[in-house]
Amino acid sequence: MSTTRLVPALCTWIENGPDESWALQVDLPASTIPAEAAPGDEQEIFVDLNGVTDRRNVPGGIMARHSVRDEGGDGVDCADAERYSIELTAPRGYRGSLQFLPVPRGLQVADRPTWLDVLERGFVPAGHHGLLTVTDMRRKQVLGLAAPDARPLIWTGGDASTSNAFLGAGEGRSDVDEQVVILGSAPRRIWTHRPQRGPASAPVLVVFDGLRFICGGLLEAIDELVSPPSVVIAVDHAPVGEGGPDEDAAVGQRADDLVMNPRFCDDVLAFVCRTAPEFSVRTIVAGASYGGLAAAFFSLRHPEAFRGICLSPSFWESDDRGRRIWDLSPSRADGEPGGLAGEPESRTVETRTATAARPTFCVDHGILEATIADSVAEATEEFAARGIDFAPRPFVGGHEYLWWRELMLVRLAEVLAE
């Protein structure tokens, strides 16, 4: 015997079989759409489920618009009569973010400016829908969605709004120091935290895109670790100035910092040396996307000083001379530590050791982020040919902050336990 729910759940997982993908039914009552995001007659709603729907195939994510009464229902509240629905296929164990995007009716393929405009108008439904609301890397609210068989999370930190985060990501915490430091060629905001239980002998942790991770509860989560790092240094990449962040400038500056920038790398190392002059073990650098690329680059450039946690690293990217990340593997032809193949050392750091260290980094990527997964596979072979081995670990998701903040803790705990 089956029952009909006049107002269906926002997301319903349907199991096709124990070894089959999930069918995901998404039902969005029109009454839950915020007034400012309500689609007009010339608009449709694209369901943006990270890694599942493809922004390059807009029709594949368009929700059908219809009325419950059209299906034979009677006595339905008018406010809930109209709804949008779509059925999607997601892999077993899936976890990812969900948001809804009003798009021009009939849109097939969108260029970057169109998508940026669409993303600014993205929304999550109002009311009680049983899903966690999270602020993503772009400081936009999304819903956290997990299949019934997705593994439990260990991330227990909060998720503060970042609308006023530039007033102080560590606001309300006496153990967080905020300062502006010149890194690369421009000032950057940096937050420094010394966990109470972190021994001085423990590694320092440097986190790229630090503002977002701090606001997601990173410091609280690290404080709960059995053996936390001695110091946490969170680096933000937005230009420092009055009037709040400039999104376009922030995107450009982030790329300049994190895409294999030797000066930025050396300046971060110098800051670590000033902040924790007593450290005797390699600093852990962690980041996602471009930040994951930078974590690998830091380990390659200064293998005696850094080891990397690379989450969804952008190994597809090239530097300003057209070189890929594996082309920058350390050259030992002269028998000296440090230095990159084809690039002389730009400066000497006092803490460098007299013996060569091997670059060390771990890599995680989503099975649904095709470009990243392909570039990681390519990098695995290229690095192996150069004597640098790592075993990439896939997760069931896309280019996804919900996974990054989780795996940053998992990999950090693994490294600290060694």
N, C-alpha and C positions, 0 to 999 in steps of 0.2 A: 504494500500500500504506500502510495506516495502522497505528499502534501505539497501544495503550491504556496509559496511565500509571495505575497503581493509586493513587498519591497525586498528584493534579494540582497544577499550579502555583497559587499563591494567586490570581494575576490573569493571564488570558490574553486578549490582544487579537486579535480576529478581523476581518479586513478584508472588508467587504461589497462594496466597489468603490472606485475611486480618488476618486470625488466623493461617496461616501456616508459616513454616520456609522459610527463603530466599534461593534462588538458587544464588550462586555467580560464575560467569564466570570469570576466570583469563586467560588472553591472554598475553603472554610475547614474543614480537618480538626478534629474536636472535640478531638483531642489537643493542639492548639496554643492552645486557649482557656485563659487563666490560671484557676487553681482558684477564685479569689475572684470571677470574672466568669462562671463556668459557668452557663448558663441552667437554671432548674428546670423542672418539668413545666408550670408556669403561665406560662412565659416563651418568647419567640421572640427571634430576632436580627435587628435592623434594620441593614442596611449603609448607613452614612452616608458617601456619596461627594459631596463638596461641589459643589453646583450641579446635580447629576444626580438624586440621590434627594431627595425633598421631605418634610420632617418634617411637613408638613400633610397628606400622603397616606401614612400609615404602611404600609398594606398593600402599596403599590407598592415598598417597600424591604425587605420581609420575605424572608429566605432560607429556602429549602426544606430540610427536615431529612430525611435518608435515609441508607441504608447502601450501601456499595459492593457488598456481596453481593447487594443487591436488583437490581443491574444485571448480574448474572451473573458477577461476579468470584470467583475462587477463591484460596485461600491468602493472603488479605489479613491483615496484622497486625491483631489486634483493636483495638489503640490507634488505628489509622487507618481502621477500618471505618466509623465514623460520621462524617458530614460535613454541612456546610451549603453550599448553592450558590444562585446567582442569576445571571441574565444581564441586563445593563444596556446602554443605548445612550448613547454619549458622542460629542460632536462631534469632528471632526478637529482636531488640534492641542491637545487638552485637556490641562490640568495641574491637579491639585487634591489635596486631602487625603482620606484614607480612614481610617475607624475603624469599629468594630463596637459596637452598643449593644443590651444586653439590654432588651427591652420587655415589658410585660404581654401575654400571649396575647390576641389578638382586639382589640387597641387600634386604633381607627380615627383618632381625633383626640385630641391631647394638649394640655392647657393648659401654661402656662409652668412652674408648680411641678413638674409631672410630667416635663417635658423636662429641667429642671435636675437633677432626681434621676437621670434616665436618663443624662445626660451625665457625671455624676460616676462612673458605673459603666462608662463606655465603655472599650474596651480595643483594643490591637493584639495580633496573635497572637505567640506565643513562637516561638523557633527561627529558622532561616535562611529568609527568604522573598524575598530579593533586592531589597527596597524600603528606601528611606531612612526612618529614624524621625526625626521632627521634633517639637519642642515648640511647640505653637501659641500663639496670643495668650491663651488661657485657662490656659496652663501645663499643658496635657494633651498626652500623646504621641499622635501621629497618624502615618500613613504617607504619604510623598510619592509620588504616582502620576502618570505621564505617558504619554500615547499615543505610539506609535512615531514619529509625525510631529510631535511637540511640539518647539518650537525649544529648542536647548541653553540652559542657564542660565549666567550669568556669576557668580552668587553663589558664592563659594568659601569663605566663612567657616564657622566651626564652629557647633555647635548645643549649647550647654551646658545642662544641666538647670537649671531655675529653682526647684527645691524649696527651696534655701537662698539664693536670689538676694538676698533682702532683707538678708543679711549683708554684701553688697557686690557689685554687678554688675561692678565693675572689679577685683575681688580678683585679686591676682597681677600686676597691671599698675601700674608706677610712674608711668605717664603719664596716669592717670585719677584725677581728683579728685572725691570724693563729698561732697555737702553737703546740708543741709536749709535750704530757703529758703521764705519766705512768698510764695505766689502766689495771687492771688484773695483768699481769706479764711482760708487754712489752710496749714500747712507741707507742702512737697512735696520729695521726694528728687530731686536733680539730679546728673547725672554730666557732668563737663566733660573733654574730651580735646582736646589740641592736636597734630595730626599733625606729625611731624618735617619733612615736606616741604611743609607748608602755608604758603605765603607770607602775611605779615601783611596784604597787600592783597586776599587772597582772601575771599570771603563767609564769614560765620558760618553754620553749619547748626544749626537747632533741630529736634529730632525728638520728636514726641509718642509716648506709649506706649514711651518710651525703654528701659525695662527689658527688654521682650521683644525689641526689636531688637538691643540690646547682647548679650544672651544668645544671640541667633541669629548673632552674629559680625559685627555692623555695623562695629565699630571696625577689626577686622582687614581687612574688605573696603575700607573707606575708605582705610586706610593703603596699599593696593595701587593706588589711583588715581594716574594720571600727575600730576594737579594737584588735590590734596585741598583741602577747605575749611580756613580758618585755625583755626577752633575748631568742635568738635562739642559741642552742649549737648543732652543727652538728659533729658527730663522724664518722671517717673513720676507717676501720678495716684492711687495708692492712699493712703489715710490713713496718716499716720506715727504709729506707736505700737508698743507692745511686744506680743509674742505672735503675730507674723506677720500677714499680710494678712487682713482681713475681706472676703470676696468681695462680699457685698451692699453694704457701705459703699464698696468700691472701684468698683463699677459706678455707684453714685449719684454719687460724687465725680468720676469720669471724665466723666460726662454734664454735670455742673455746670461743669467746667473747659472742655469742648470745644464745647458747644452755644452758640455765639455769645455768649460771656461777655466783655464789654468790660473788666472789671476784670482778669480773668486775662490777657487780651491785653496790656493796658498794663503789667502787672507783669512779664510775660515780656520785653517790649521794654526796660523799665528794667533788668532783669537782664543782658540782652545788652549794653546800654550800659556797665554796670559791668564786665562781663567782658572786653569788647573795645572799649574807648573809642576806639581808633584806627581802627575800621572806617569805610570811606567808601562802601561799596556795600551794596545791600539784603541783609538777612539772608534766607536760604532757610528756610522753615518746611515741614516734611514730616510727613504723617500719613495714616492709613488709617481709613476708616469715619467715626466722629465726629472722628477726627484729621484726616481729609481735609476735612471741613466746617470745622474750625477753621483749617486752612491757608488756605482761601479767605477766611474771615472776617478773619483777620489782614491779608491783602493788601487787603481792602476798607477796613478800619478805618485802617490805616497804610500806604497804598500807597507812600509814599516810603521806608518802612523795611523792608517785607516783600514777598517774592514766594513763591508757594505751590506745593507739589507735593501734589496732591490725589488720593489713591488710594481708589477706591470711596467717594467722599464721600457722606455722608448728607444730600443736598440735599432729601430729603423732610421733614426735621425743621423745626420752627418754634421761635422763641425764646419767652420768657415773655410776650411781647405779641402772639403769634400771627403774627409776621412771618417770611417765608421769606428765605433767604439773599440773593436778588436785591433784595429790598426794602431791604436795607442797603447798597446801592451808594452810593459817596460823593456827597454833594451839593455842587455847586460854585456854588450860587446866590449865596453871599456872596463868592465868589472866593478863599476861603481853602483851603489844603490840609488834608486830613484831614477828620474829621467824617463821620457817616453820615446818610443821609436820615432826617429826623425825629428825630435824636438829637444833642443838643449834646455837644461834647467834654467828657470828664470830667477831663482833665488835659492839660498841655502837656509834650512831650518835647523836650529841648534839641536833639537831633540832627535834628529835622524841618527839611525844606528849605523855602525861601520860595516855590518853584514847585510847582504841582500835579503829582503823579505819577499815572500810570494804574495801576489794579490789574492785577497780572499773576499768573496761575496757570495750571498745566496740569492736566488731568484724565484719569485712566485709570479704567476700570470693566470689570467682567466681563460677558460676554454672557449669563451664566447667573444673574446676580443681578438679577431682574426689577424689583424695587422701586427699586433704585439706578439701573439703566439708564433706567427711565422718568423718574425725577426728574432725572437728568443731561440727558436730552433736553429736558425742560421748562425746566431752568435755562439750557441753551444758547440757547434762544429768548428767554427773559426777559432774560438778560444782554445779548444782541445788541441788543434793543430799547432798552437803556440805554447802548449804545455800548461794551460790553465783550465782545470776541470771543475765543473759544477753541474749539479743535477737539478734542473728546473722543476718546480712543483706546481702543478696546475690546480686551480680552484674552480668550482662550478659557478661561474658568473662572468660578468663583463668588465669593462674599465670602471671599477667600482669602489667608491670610498667606503662603503659598508664592509667590504672585504679588507681594504687597506688598513683601516684602523684596527681591525681584529688581528690581522696577520703581523702587523708591526709589533704588537704585544707578544704574540706567539714566538716569532723569530728572535725578538729581544730576549725573552726568557731563555730560549735555547742557547743563545750566545753567552749570556751571563752565567749559565750553568756549566759551561765548559771550563 
